């Protein structure tokens, strides 16, 4: 199993959520976050200078079976990209085990 964590523009959340549902990923957690990025210069919009690190972000945490990893990543990449600096990041890590609290069941079947 894989844990896919992604930080995306808050404005792209609906697109990403819809794309994940289309590939069969129907459960994930998310939070509103802020942070600092690598960009050193800001952008000017309607005469106001702002930094891309100040753009509202959404952090998604998704756990999927190995066979859903690539489809999940592609769905996020396609739906979250604007082609501009500040589109976000995706992090993938191994999940050793999962448990369903209600039943005590463990393993891949707990993801469904």
Secondary structure, 3 states (H helix, E strand, C coil): CEEEEEEEEHHHHHHHHHHHHHCCCCCCEEEEECCCCCCCCCEEECCEEECHHHCCEEEEEEEECHHHHHHHHHHHHHHHCCCCCCCEEEEEEECCCCECCCCCCECHHHHC
